[in-house]
Amino acid sequence: MAKESLLLRLLSKLIPRQSQVPAGTLERQAPRFKLVFFIVNWKRANIVSEFILKEDVRFHYISKAKGTARSDMLDFLGIGSEDKAVIVCLEQVVLVPILIKEALRKINFNSPGQGIAFTIPLSAINDPILLAFQQSVFLNKKISAASAAPAASAANPGTTGENMAKEFTHDLIVSVVNNGFSDEFMNTARAAGAAGGTVLNARGLAHEEMIKRFGISVQEEKEIILILCKRESKIPIMKAVSEAYGLNSEARGIILSLPVDEVLGLGME
């Protein structure tokens, strides 16, 4: 009996008592995520990278791209034809306002030529990434401070799950077309209401089932076109580009859209 009591005492030290974790803490602080996009001139990419690293963002990726705005919008919107940096961050919802605040402090997105930033909420993520965030959720002082300040969410629409559905005012149209069609594609998109876009080069991989069933061959070199637009402009733009550059065209375009809940740099629309 003595040995059993000793074993129980040892185990009690290893296993956290229920009272040590406030009721509902796990549920309240279970990480929810957003993708945060920054599209800026390539020369300014280091500014974004510096504050992302400073804020300890665990996952972020940088790609070189080109802008596609028409000439009279090039200087005004800052999304013209020069080289662009597309920086994508994965961050917890509770910390996104901190990241956005730092971005505004470093880059004045309301001034012409500074680029754009926007966020997209995620509905799911793979387990190892989720675990990496969960393990540090109680150790992160910024998370604790943000969770204890409900006013921060009220000042930053779209940061809570309850507000997501009604805060979607913009959409990101993502199109994948064969190499060489982006200029024509953007001419059609602009005629339908798009202000501009960003093009990334990519590599397509064929799937035998797609070729057999639909007769769709996949050209290796692809262009991914990102168009950020107001929600009311989404349908006209997607309809126009789908008719001209969809799967039945030479462009073999795949066109989809994602809801965007926070936007910086498009106030001049």
Number of C-alpha atoms within 10 A of each C-alpha: 6 7 8 9 10 11 11 11 11 11 11 11 9 8 8 10 9 8 7 7 11 8 10 9 10 13 8 9 15 14 17 20 23 22 21 22 20 22 28 26 24 16 10 15 19 11 13 19 16 11 16 19 12 10 14 9 16 13 13 16 12 15 14 17 23 22 24 25 24 18 10 9 16 19 14 16 25 24 28 24 19 14 17 26 25 23 21 19 20 20 23 21 22 23 21 21 20 16 18 19 12 16 19 15 11 13 17 15 22 16 15 17 19 20 25 24 23 23 27 22 24 14 8 9 10 7 8 9 11 15 12 11 18 15 10 11 18 15 10 11 11 15 20 15 12 17 16 10 11 10 10 15 17 12 10 14 16 23 26 16 10 9 14 17 12 10 16 19 15 20 23 22 20 19 23 25 27 23 17 12 17 24 11 14 20 24 16 19 23 20 13 18 16 21 21 24 25 27 26 19 17 15 14 17 12 13 11 13 10 12 12 10 8 10 10 16 15 18 15 12 14 24 23 22 24 19 24 26 22 17 14 12 15 20 12 15 21 21 15 18 23 22 12 18 25 20 16 12 12 12 22 21 24 16 19 13 16 14 20 25 22 22 21 17 21 19 11 9 8
